[in-house]
Amino acid sequence: MNVAGTLRVPGDKSISHRALILSALAKGESRVKGILESADVHSTASVLRTLGASIPTLSPDFVIDGRGVGSLGNPASALDCGNSGTTTRLMAGVVAARPIEATFVGDSSLSRRPMRRVARPLEAMGARIALPQHGGLPMTICGSDLHDVIWQSEVASAQVKSAILLAALTAGVAAEVIEPHATRDHTERMLIARGAPLVTHDTGVRLDELAYVEPLDVDVPGDPSSAAFFAGLAAIAEGGSLRLERVCVNETRIGFLEQLERMGASVTQVDARLDGGEPVADILVEPGELLAATVTADDVPAMVDELPLLACLATRANGETRITGANELRVKESDRIAAVVANLRAIGAEAEELPDGMIVRGPTAGLRGRITTHGDHRLAMAFGILGAAAGNEIEIDDRDCVAVSYPRFWDDLASVTR
């Protein structure tokens, strides 16, 4: 299998969610271009509409007429977040700061994901939150007048951090979040670009109280997690190269690309620039003879969504790839540790499950079999990339689940492989 061509991956999912939320909370018009029109982002748009925000139909270029942080009111129905943990946790922060009551619901996968981690800091700020015994959805939030908080997170989570910052923004109070490891900073960058008094430091971030947030035009860059799949494809190709246009290269998001280069692929940033507060570049990737990787807890936050892909690529690398400190994979759309290892074994790869990660030994060619995705888009795409490698014959049980983050994934995969 060879690769060739230029590809523009869909807009960044994390930035897309935040562009919708902060544009709705701003006072005035914000133009949004290049948003990711995926199921998860549609969930955020739908939840905002249910709360009274004026969010038009998502398209490549549209305008949101923001009505301010005090504009959201009691919903007439439950807030259906679909499969989107980002929607649930970020909007929990917004709802907690308003004098309303709302119940968050989602599909069976989302309903099992842990929400107590976001409920605890919001309760510490003054909200009342009811969760079922298992700690997932449905989650009912009774918002109120919140107060300042200094919150030390036990788990490094950009979603929890963002929920606290959005709660403070909406309530007009101050908040400081201290984390064990640095996490994605898209919320912070977008708040600063909108004029918020926010200061970052080595261990966290502080937002001082403010009365309103300014509108901002956003041109959403390409999602590095989506780009990672095609970077991985190019890395295991027999020849050729791929150029991935206008990808977000925020340092909290490019851990996978850096790891891929350490493993032996050629990864080059071209035409790097700053766009709307986010660093953006074209990524040029060419294949190389891959060596095994070692990933530890310090590496995980910058590449957590790409670890299933890394495990798949490890079947083409020389040596033993060891991933540890990745407990967070247990509570994603599926138990990604158990699911990845089980699927790798099912197609003939040598893989071992660890409590907080996995071991994959390579290289192993001629992998064959059927993959069980558990409806998890990252698993479908990771094994889709592995299935495109020379000598492999891999069937994906649920190809349609990629719509959560990358609706045109299979078409793009076909367009760049030869």
N, C-alpha and C positions, 0 to 999 in steps of 0.2 A: 504494500500500500504506500503510495506517494501522496504528498499534499501539495497544493498550489493555490495561490489566490490571495485576495484581500477580503477581510470580513469585518463588518461592524456589528458587534454583539449588542443585544438589547441594553437599554438604559439600566443603570445601577438600581437594584431593588431597594437597598437601604436608603439611598438618597431620594428615590421616588416616593417612598412612604413619608419621609420627613418633609419633602417639598409640599405634599398635599396638606399635611397637618399644620405646618407653620404658615402656609399661605392662607389657610382658613382662619387661623388665629390672628393674623396680621390685620391692620386697618388699611384697606386700600387694595388695589389690583396688583396681582402677581402673575406674570406670564410664565408658563411652564412648557418647556420644549423637550422632546426626546424621552418622555416618561416611559417606564416599563409598563406595557399594557398586559400584565399577567394577572392570574387569579388572585394572588396575594394583594397586589396593589389595588385591584378592583374592590377587595374586601375593605381596605382602608377608606376608599372613596365612599363606599356604601355606608359604613359606620358613621362617617362624618355627615353624610346626607341625613341619616336617621336622627342625628342630634341637631339638625337644623342648618348645617352649613350649606352654602351654595357652591356645590362642586359640579361642574358640567360633565358631560360624557367625555371619557378619556380619549385623547387623540394625540397625534404627534405635536400639536401646537394649540394651546388653549389658555384662557385667562380665568383665574379664580378671584372673585370679588370678596375679599376678606372683610369680616364684620367685627373683628376684635375678639379678645380672649373671653369677654363676657357674653358672647352671642349664642353659645351652645345651650340648649335647653333639654327638658325631659323628653326622652324618646317615646314614641307611641308603641314600640315593639322592642324585643330583645336585640342586642347588637350582635349580628351574625358575622363572625370573623373568619368563617370558612376554615382554611388550613393554616392561617397566618398567625404565628406567634408574635411577630413584630407588631401587627395591627393590635392584637390584644394587649400587649404590655405597654406600648406607647400610648394608646388611647386610654388605658387604665389611669395613667398619670393625668391626662387631661380631664377625664370625668371626675376623678377624685377631688379636683379643685373647684368643681362647680356644685351649686346647691341642688343637685339632681340625684335621682336613683336610676341605675341602669344595670341590666344583667347581660353579661358577655357569654355568648355561646359559640360553638364551633363544631367542626366535624369530629368523628370519633378519634382521629389521630390527635388533633389539637386538644381535645377534651382531656386527654391523658397527660399532657405536658404540664410541668410544674409552674404554678402561679403564685405559690406562697412567697417565693423570692422577691416578687414585685409587690405583693400585698403588704409585706412587713414594713418596708420603708414608708409606704403611703399611709399605713395605719399610724406609724410614728409621727407623721406630719398632721394627723388629725382625722383622716378618713375612716369610715367604717366599712369593712369588707367581709363578706360571707363566702366561704369556700366549702365544697363538699369534703368529706373525710380524706379522699385521695389527693386533695390539693390541686386539682385541675379545674376544668369548667364543668358546670356553669359557675360563674363568679359574679356576685352582686355587689356593686359599689354604691354606697351612700356618701356622696361628696359633701364637703362642708368648707368652712373657712379654715384653711390650712395655716400652719405656722412654720417658721424657719427650721431647718434640719441640717445636721452634720451626720452623714450616713457612711459607715464603713462596710463595704460589701464583702461578704465572705467568698462569693463567687464572682470572678471577673465576667461581667455581662454588660455589653453596650446597651442592650434593651432595658435592663434595670436602671442603669445610669440615665438613659434618655427619659424613662418614665418619671424619675425624680426631678430632672431638669424641666420637663414639660409641666409637671405639677406645680413647681415653683413659679414658672413663667405665668401659667394660667391664674394662679392664686395671688401673684404679686408679692411673693415672699422670697427669701434667700435660701439657697441650698448649696451644700458642699458634699461631694461624693468622693470617697477615698477607696481605691481599688487595689487588689493584690497584684494585678498585672494591668498594663495599659490595654485598652480596648478601642474599638472603632470610634472615631471622633467626628463623625459626620454631623451629629446634632450640634456639637460645639462649634464647628466651622460655620454651619448655617446660621446659628444664633449670632455669632460674631458678625457675619456678613449682614445681618439684619439689625445691627446696632445694639445688641444686648451687652450689658456689662459683665462679661464672662472672662475668667482668668483660669488658665490651666497651669498645673505644676507637675512635678515628677510622679506624684502618687495619685493625682486626681484632678478635680475641677471644681470651681466655685462660681455660682451665678448669684449676683446681687439682685435685689428686687428692682423691678421696673414696671412702669404703668402700661406699656403697650409694646408690641413688636412691629417693626417696619415691614412693608411689602418688599419683595425681592424677585426679580426675574431669574429663573433657573433653567439652564440648559443641561439636562442630566447626562453625565458622561457614561460610557460603557461600563457594564458591571464586571469587575475583575474576577468575581466568582464564576460568571458565565464564560469569560475569556479564558479562564484556567482550563476548561475542558478542551478547547482547541489548541491552547499552548501544549497541553499534555499529548494531544493527538499528533502535533508536529514533532514532539520530542521522541515519540516511538515510531515515527514513519521511517520508511526505508530511504526516502529522499525527498527533496523539495523544501519549500519554506512557506510559512504563513505570515501575513501581516494583519494584525488586529488593530483596527483604527479607533482612536480617541477613547482609550480605556482609562478609567480612574486608577491612578497609581499612588493613592494615599498610602503612606508607609504602614498604616495599620491593616492594610488589605493585601499586600503583595508578598506575604510570607511564602506562599506557594511558588510564585515565580522565582523568588530568590533560591528556594530549595531546589527547584527544577534545574537552575543553572549550576548549583553545587553538585547535582547528580551527573552533570555532563552535557546537558542540552545547551544550545546557543540561544540566549535570551537577551535581546537588545532593546532599549528604549530609544525611540526616534521622535524628534519634534516635540520634546517635552515643554509644557507650558502650564501656567496657572489659569484656571477657568472657573469663575464663580466661587473662589475660595478653595477649590479642589485641584490638586495636581493631576494633569492629564498628559498622556503620551500615546503614540502608536507603539505597539509591541511586535517586534520581528522575532520569530522563533524558527530554529532549524534543528534537525535531529542530531543526536549524539549517542555515543555508547554510554548507557546509563549505569551508574553505580548505586548501590543501596544507600538509603538515607537513615539518619537517626533524628527523630523528632521528640522533643521533651516538652514539659509543661510551659516553659518560657516561650516556645515556638508556637504553641497551639492557638492563642488568640488571633494571630495574624493570618491563620490558614485553616481555621476550624471547619469551615464549609467545604474545603477542598481535600480534607483527609481521606474520605472514601475514594476519591480520584487518585490520590497519591498511593493508596494501598493497591489499587488496580495497576497503576504504572509500575509498582514494585515487582510485579510478576515478570516484567521485561528487563529488570535491573539485575546486575551481578552482585550477589551477596544477600545478607539478611537485613531487611528494613525493619526497624523497631520504632513504634509509635507509643509513647507513654504520656501520662498527664492529660489525657483527653477524655476525662469522665463525662464532660458535657455532651459527648456523642451519644451517651446512653439515653438522653432525654430530648433528642431532636424529633423530626417527623416519624422516625422509627428508632429503635436501638441500633444505631449505625455501627457499633462495634460488632455486636452479635450478627447483624444482618450481612455486613460486608464479609466477615470471616466465613459464615455459613455458605454464602454464595460463591466465594472464591474456592472453597473446598468442593462445592457441587460441580464446578466446571473443571476441576483437576489441578488447581493451584495448591501450593503448600502454604497454609496460613494457620495461625494460632491466636486464640483470643486471650487477652490479658484483662485484669479487672479494670484498668484505665486505658486500654489501647489494644494494640495487636502487633503480631510479627508476621511478615510475609517474606518468603525465601524465593529467590529467583536466580537465573531466568527460567521461565517455564513457557514453552510455546505450545501451540496446538490445543488451546483451551476450548472446551466444547460443553454446551449444556444450556439449561434454561434458568434464568435469574428471577427470583422472587423479590420484587421491589417494595412490597408492603405499602404501595402508593407513594413512595418517597422519591421526589424528583431528582435529588442528588444521586441516589443509587442508580436510577434509570440512566442518567446521563453518563455517570462514571463507567458503568458496564457497557454502555453504548460505545464509548470511546475505545474500551478494551476490545470490544467485538469487532471494531474496524481494523485492528492490527492484523498484520499478515499471519495467516495460519490459524486464526481463531474463528470459531463459529458459535456465537452466543445469541440466544433468544431472550428478549426482554418481555416479561409477562404483562406489563402495563406501560406501554409507550406513551400513552396520553397524559400520564401524571406529570410530564415535564412542563405542562402548561402553567404550573404554579409559578415558575420563574423564567422559563425560556420556551414560549409557545412554538417557535419555528426551529427548534433545535435539530430535529431530524432532517429538515430541508437543508439547513446550513451544513450539517455533517455531510450530506450527499454532494453538496456543491463544491466542497474543497478536497474531496478524496478522489484519487485516480486509481 
